[in-house]
Amino acid sequence: MNLSVQIGRLVMQNPVTVASGTFGYGVEYAQLLDLNQLGAVTVKGIRLNPVRGNPTPRTAEVTSGMLNAIGLQGPGVDGFIQKYWPFLKSLPVPTIINIWGTTVEEYAEVARRFHALGGVGALELNVSCPNIKEGGAQFGTDCKLLAQVVSACRKATTLPIITKLSPNVVSIAPYAKAAEDAGSDALAVTNSYPAMAIDIETRRPKLANVSGGLTGPCIKPIAIKLVWEAFKAVKIPIIGMGGIQTAADAIEFLMAGATAVAVGTANFYEPQTALQVIAGLREFMQRKGLNEVREITGSFQPGK
Amino acid sequence: MLERTVQIVSNERSTDAYYRLVVRAPEIAPLIQPGQFAHVRIAPLKDALLRRPFSIFQVQGDTFSILYKTVGKGTEALSRMRPGDELSVIAPLGHGFTVPQPGAETPLLVAGGYGMAAMYLLAQRSPQKGIVFVGGRRRVDILCEAEFQSLGWQVRATTEDGSHGEKGLVTQPLLEEIRNPQSAIRHPKLFACGPTPMLKAVGQIAEEYKVPAELSMDEHMCCGVGVCLTCVIPIKSGDDWEYQRTCSEGPVFDAKDVAWEGVK
């Protein structure tokens, strides 16, 4: 049975990674699970300089999900390389580094820095974070800007580029196509949904940032549709994500057109989820007599 | 830290809305240090997905216990669980209190309500016996006095309505003790756990009277292991400050490191 997949030049031993921002820099979970069983480790978003992040409260639980507005707190490129890279580099599984910037030039510069570092599995361009004023979703909800970011990064590196698309668009197809045409090797679909919640006792927002991004099982059906729409629009592989808790959830994403999947919010409450998804995927393939996991990709049959 | 499915040994109401939960966790129990917490998944919650953090109260053999108050749907669901039921627990977590060396500081513990529970192991493991100052709104908010007394500690309780102990705030008898030139306490060190305004007051007292202090900080938590960056508080860093995680760098911080101007 072959579970390995390819995202551009990046080979993953199985199609299961973790969503950026839900797994820190890998090392935090090393005591709780065997990271070497993952397809790849995807780290929290990094820009050039350190980022302090938003005031608290930064997250709130909602029905079957949660809101977050962390504000991409992080150590910057140098801090990351010094503090976290030695550990990640020592892992046999590849690292996908999620990067962002407030300008096209910053994206390209961060891409150059990680290209020069050597040993990076792939770069994921975060053009879809809803919780920061500049950068993030501003680039992911404008096709022209999106193409500029992707093509600037394409010129900066030969590393596989995964463009993480925003769900907050009327139709995802033109964005998927724009990223593909600008040289992206793959897409990540999707990021969190802009959302908010109010404490009715105090009439105050549940997040200091007022609004944030909605994630967790409640977004899964929306994300499945976006993956399906993106799959029809492009030829490059898609990493599907949004509320995956079980192997069945992951298989749904694969059938909708994903080549790989990422477990996100579930890591916060059940750190074993990604490994359970891998085991369940194997079981499903056995039961269905499938030899190659990629046979599942896009195998959904919308007709009668 | 370990993630284990543990079995409930007992889950009994003590007073008012307060419960004491004991779980059998033979691998986790011996690892627990004073001031650490357990992150608990309450399966009956279904559509409320996140784990709930609880300070660890007592460790006995292969069990540990927590004291909790029913404040929301998580703790209410927990209060309905019965002996034999199972919970998923990640523990022990966080950076706890520094246990004083023999002959070094004498702890003055300052607790607000069920913050008292987080300090029991420190009292038990400290070579110097000190005083516990515990405050609450009403009599029912003052918990586990007997447990501390049986360790040979002096307990001084205060309630805001005067229904138990002295009437007033917990910081009043603490200040009297610190200002008392006849005090028997040598090299006092403050350790506090409770609501943020109380911690801030303890931090101010520590600064004013030049007494060292460790505070167990309270901030809304999500993953509990340091990845989500929900539970951050502002901590001084050079001339500036940075957000640090109460689940990982904390919950216990040195009072002089907290950048209070940024704390809500």
Interface residues (C-beta under 8 A of the other chain):
Chain A: G21 T22 F23 G24 E28 Y29 Q31 L32 K44 R52 G53 P55 T56 P57 R58 T59 E61 T63 S64 G65 M66 N68 I70 Q73 G216 P217 T265 A266 N267 F268 Y269 E270 P271 Q272
Chain B: M1 L2 E3 R41 D47 A48 L49 L50 R51 S88 I90 E219 H220 C222 C223 V225 G226 V227 C228 L229 T230 C231 V232 I233 E242 Y243 S248 K264
